[in-house]
Amino acid sequence: MDPLTQVALIDDDKDLRRATAQTLELAGFSVSAFANAKAALEVLSADFEGPVVTDIRMPEIDGLQLFAMLKQVDADLPVILMTGHGDIPMAVQALQNGAYDFIAKPFPAERLVQSVRRAGEKRRLVMENRALRQAAEAAEDGLPLIGQTPAMENLRSILRHIADTDVDVLVAGETGSGKEVVAQTLHQWSRRRRGHFVALNCGALPETVIESELFGHEAGAFTGAQKRRIGRIEHASGGTLFLDEIESMPVGMQVKMLRVLEMREITPLGINEVRPVDLRVVAAAKIDLGDPAVRGDFREDLYYRLNVVTISIPPLRERRDDIPLLFSHFASRAAARFKRDVPQISQTVRRHLMSHAWPGNVRELSHFTDRVVLGLEDGGAAAYPVEPSGGTLPERLERYEAEILRDALSANDGDVRRTIEALGIPRKTFYDKLQRHGISRSGYAAGK
């Protein structure tokens, strides 16, 4: 059973305790029942993953005293008080002091179930956010490429395997997927980390400037060259040179770059001196340079020289289970930067995180998180359509079906039985569709 459906029940009346526990168990909760507050306090901790339901009138430690003690254990632990008519004023005061709810006896079973269900959802969100913050902190310390999906674990494994080999690397990935982060990680995990990490966006510089930027020049080499300049390649000697958007490199510069890769030497502008360089080159491209139809005027020989090892970064939509962890990581950074509190992930934001297509990948998610932290974004679907409307009819139907599945999972907190009932499909069909669309239930209910 899902641990987030746990409930702690404290009541000294044996018959009432048994009847209340049975009511909750029939509603789908896992009940831990205690005859007194002392027994409950021995078990309850900040790690308890559900709400607490307690009677007020009990010997030794009454329900109000227990509530005060539990606040010291975990201020976010939801406590529901069961009260007699004469205890209502005290229960109202406890509510003002942070109790989650009180229920006056005698109460309908559904009143208790609904209160416990809402409290359980609140506790689930609290525990999920705590887990995400802890995972994000661990990622900050040890995982430069944040993610716990098999795709990201495999990516980190490859990077560790080749980090110290000095082999040149071609990184392929969509815009915003983290190509520079991959290059920086290779640098930091290699013995070259004491050298410089030098990055150059080949698409951001005009052709008249890029040669000087890469190779450097001597004073007087051309008009305006008043003093000697060390180029990016030479500056990266002993370290790593990262060439982003290499598909944008001018054809004439591609020839010169090919020689650098083959000979590991440069000739700055304005002199005939050849200077050796010791560097690893990591190049990144937004297109498939291996496809001649897409490659355009990018030189085939340069592609094959770079393509000793190719690393492909999966787009965010193909590793949705990493999205809440990334959101938590970015939220902690943004909160520190903007001097705001770290926000909890609301259901609306959570639904948007797990259903949006994220065409801008990690960069788009980072900007979205900034807006959430600043209170400018609530995950409204109107501002962020789930999927583009283009494509063939089968493609659009596939996207629509995937969205229906995600909506149903979100609405039912990942519970398979309720989701299948809502969709009206057999269990096997449900799992087949999840597999086909790459949807994991773990993104919709913690512990699954």
Residue pairs with C-beta under 8 A, 6 or more apart in sequence:
1 30
2 415
2 445
2 447
2 448
3 30
3 49
3 50
3 447
4 49
4 50
4 120
4 123
4 124
4 127
4 445
4 446
4 447
5 28
5 29
5 30
5 50
5 120
6 29
6 30
6 31
6 32
6 48
6 49
6 50
7 24
7 29
7 30
7 31
7 32
7 50
7 51
7 52
7 53
7 116
7 120
8 31
8 32
8 34
8 40
8 43
8 44
8 48
8 50
8 51
8 52
8 53
8 54
9 17
9 20
9 21
9 24
9 31
9 32
9 33
9 34
9 53
9 54
10 33
10 34
10 35
10 36
10 37
10 40
10 52
10 53
10 54
10 55
10 58
10 63
10 66
11 17
11 20
11 33
11 35
11 54
11 55
11 58
11 82
12 35
12 36
12 55
12 58
12 59
13 55
14 35
16 55
17 33
17 35
18 33
20 53
20 82
20 112
21 31
21 33
23 109
23 112
23 113
24 31
24 53
24 112
24 113
24 116
25 31
27 113
27 116
27 117
29 50
29 116
29 120
30 50
32 43
34 40
34 43
36 58
36 59
36 60
36 61
37 54
37 58
37 60
37 61
37 62
37 63
37 65
37 66
37 69
38 60
38 61
40 52
40 54
40 66
41 61
41 66
41 69
41 70
41 73
44 52
44 70
44 73
44 77
45 73
45 74
46 73
46 74
46 77
48 74
48 77
49 123
49 124
49 127
50 119
50 120
50 123
51 77
51 78
51 79
51 80
51 100
51 116
51 119
51 120
51 122
51 123
52 70
52 77
52 78
52 79
52 80
53 79
53 80
53 82
53 112
53 116
54 63
54 66
54 67
54 79
54 80
54 81
54 82
55 63
55 81
55 82
56 62
56 63
56 64
56 81
56 82
56 83
56 84
56 87
56 90
56 91
57 63
57 84
57 87
58 66
61 69
63 81
63 82
64 81
64 90
64 94
66 79
67 79
67 81
67 94
67 97
67 99
70 77
70 79
71 77
71 98
75 98
76 123
76 126
77 123
78 100
78 101
78 119
78 120
78 122
78 123
79 99
79 100
80 99
80 100
80 101
80 102
80 103
80 112
80 115
80 116
80 119
81 91
81 94
81 99
81 101
81 102
81 103
82 102
82 103
82 105
82 107
83 90
83 91
83 102
83 103
83 104
83 105
84 104
84 105
85 104
85 105
88 102
88 104
91 99
91 102
91 104
92 102
94 102
95 101
95 102
100 115
100 119
100 122
101 115
101 118
101 119
103 111
103 112
103 115
121 413
124 413
124 445
124 446
125 344
125 345
125 346
125 347
126 344
127 446
128 324
128 345
128 446
129 328
129 344
129 345
131 446
132 324
132 325
132 327
132 328
132 345
133 328
133 332
133 342
135 148
135 325
135 328
136 146
136 325
136 328
136 329
136 332
137 332
139 146
139 325
139 329
140 329
140 332
143 156
144 181
144 184
144 185
144 188
145 152
145 155
145 156
145 159
145 178
145 181
145 182
145 185
146 152
146 322
146 325
146 326
146 329
147 153
147 155
147 319
147 322
147 325
147 326
148 321
148 322
148 325
149 319
149 321
149 322
151 314
151 318
151 319
152 314
152 319
152 322
155 182
155 311
155 313
155 314
156 185
158 311
159 182
159 185
159 186
159 189
159 311
160 189
162 169
162 186
162 309
163 186
163 189
163 190
164 189
164 190
164 191
166 190
166 192
166 280
167 280
167 308
167 309
168 261
168 280
168 281
168 282
168 283
168 305
168 306
168 308
168 309
169 183
169 186
169 280
169 281
169 282
169 283
169 306
169 308
169 309
169 310
169 311
170 282
170 283
170 284
170 285
170 289
170 303
170 306
170 307
170 308
170 309
170 310
170 311
171 179
171 182
171 183
171 282
171 283
171 284
171 285
171 310
171 311
171 312
171 313
172 284
172 285
172 288
172 289
172 310
172 311
172 312
172 313
173 179
173 182
173 284
173 286
173 312
173 313
173 315
173 361
174 286
174 313
174 315
174 359
174 361
175 286
175 360
175 361
175 363
176 360
176 361
176 362
176 363
176 364
177 313
177 314
177 315
177 316
177 361
177 362
178 313
178 361
178 362
179 244
179 284
179 313
180 199
180 242
180 244
180 284
182 282
182 284
182 311
182 313
183 197
183 199
183 240
183 242
183 282
183 284
184 197
184 242
186 240
186 280
186 282
187 193
187 197
187 239
187 240
187 242
187 280
187 282
190 240
190 280
192 238
192 239
192 240
192 280
194 238
194 239
195 236
195 237
195 238
195 239
195 240
196 235
196 236
196 238
196 239
196 240
197 236
197 239
197 240
197 242
198 232
198 235
198 236
198 239
198 240
198 241
198 242
199 242
199 244
200 213
200 214
200 232
200 241
200 242
200 243
200 244
201 244
201 245
202 210
202 243
202 244
202 245
202 246
202 247
202 248
202 249
203 244
203 245
203 247
203 248
204 245
205 213
207 250
207 252
207 253
210 249
210 250
210 253
211 253
211 256
211 269
212 221
212 222
212 225
212 229
212 231
212 269
213 231
213 232
214 231
214 232
214 233
214 253
214 256
214 257
215 231
215 233
215 234
215 256
215 266
215 267
215 268
215 269
216 228
216 229
216 230
216 231
216 233
216 234
216 266
216 268
216 269
217 225
217 228
217 229
217 231
217 268
217 269
217 270
218 225
218 228
218 268
218 269
218 270
218 271
219 225
219 226
219 227
219 228
219 270
220 226
220 270
221 268
221 269
221 270
221 271
222 269
222 270
225 269
225 270
231 266
231 268
232 241
233 241
233 260
233 266
233 277
233 279
234 266
234 268
234 275
234 277
236 277
236 279
237 277
237 278
237 279
238 278
238 279
239 279
239 280
240 279
240 280
240 281
240 282
241 279
241 280
241 281
241 282
242 282
242 283
242 284
243 249
243 257
243 281
243 282
243 283
243 284
244 283
244 284
245 284
245 285
245 286
246 283
246 284
246 285
246 298
246 306
247 285
247 286
247 287
247 289
247 295
247 296
247 298
249 257
249 298
251 297
251 299
254 298
254 299
254 302
255 299
257 302
258 299
258 301
258 302
258 305
259 265
260 266
260 277
260 281
261 281
261 302
261 305
261 306
262 305
264 276
264 277
264 278
264 279
265 274
265 275
265 276
265 277
266 274
266 275
266 277
267 273
267 274
267 275
268 275
281 306
283 306
287 294
287 295
288 294
288 295
289 295
289 298
289 303
289 306
289 307
290 303
290 307
290 310
292 300
295 303
315 358
315 361
316 322
316 323
316 326
316 358
316 361
316 362
316 364
316 365
317 357
317 358
318 438
320 354
320 438
320 439
320 440
320 443
321 440
321 442
321 443
323 353
323 354
323 358
323 365
323 443
324 345
324 350
324 353
324 354
324 443
326 362
326 365
327 345
327 349
327 353
327 365
327 369
328 345
330 365
330 366
330 369
330 370
331 342
331 343
331 369
331 372
331 373
332 342
334 340
334 369
334 370
334 373
334 374
335 341
335 342
335 343
335 373
338 370
338 373
338 374
340 373
340 374
340 375
342 373
343 372
343 373
345 353
346 378
346 379
347 410
348 378
348 379
348 380
349 372
349 377
349 378
349 379
350 379
350 410
351 379
351 381
351 406
351 407
351 410
352 379
352 380
352 381
352 384
353 365
353 379
354 406
354 410
354 443
354 444
355 381
355 386
355 403
355 406
355 407
355 410
356 384
356 386
357 386
357 387
357 388
358 364
358 365
359 388
360 367
368 377
368 384
371 377
372 378
372 379
377 383
386 399
386 403
387 399
387 400
387 403
389 396
390 396
391 399
398 437
401 433
401 437
402 437
402 439
404 423
405 423
405 433
405 434
405 437
405 439
406 439
406 444
408 419
408 422
408 423
409 419
409 439
409 441
409 444
409 445
410 444
411 419
411 422
412 418
412 419
412 422
413 444
413 445
414 441
414 442
414 443
414 444
414 445
414 448
415 445
416 427
416 430
416 441
419 430
420 426
420 427
420 430
423 430
425 433
433 439
434 440
434 441
441 448
442 448
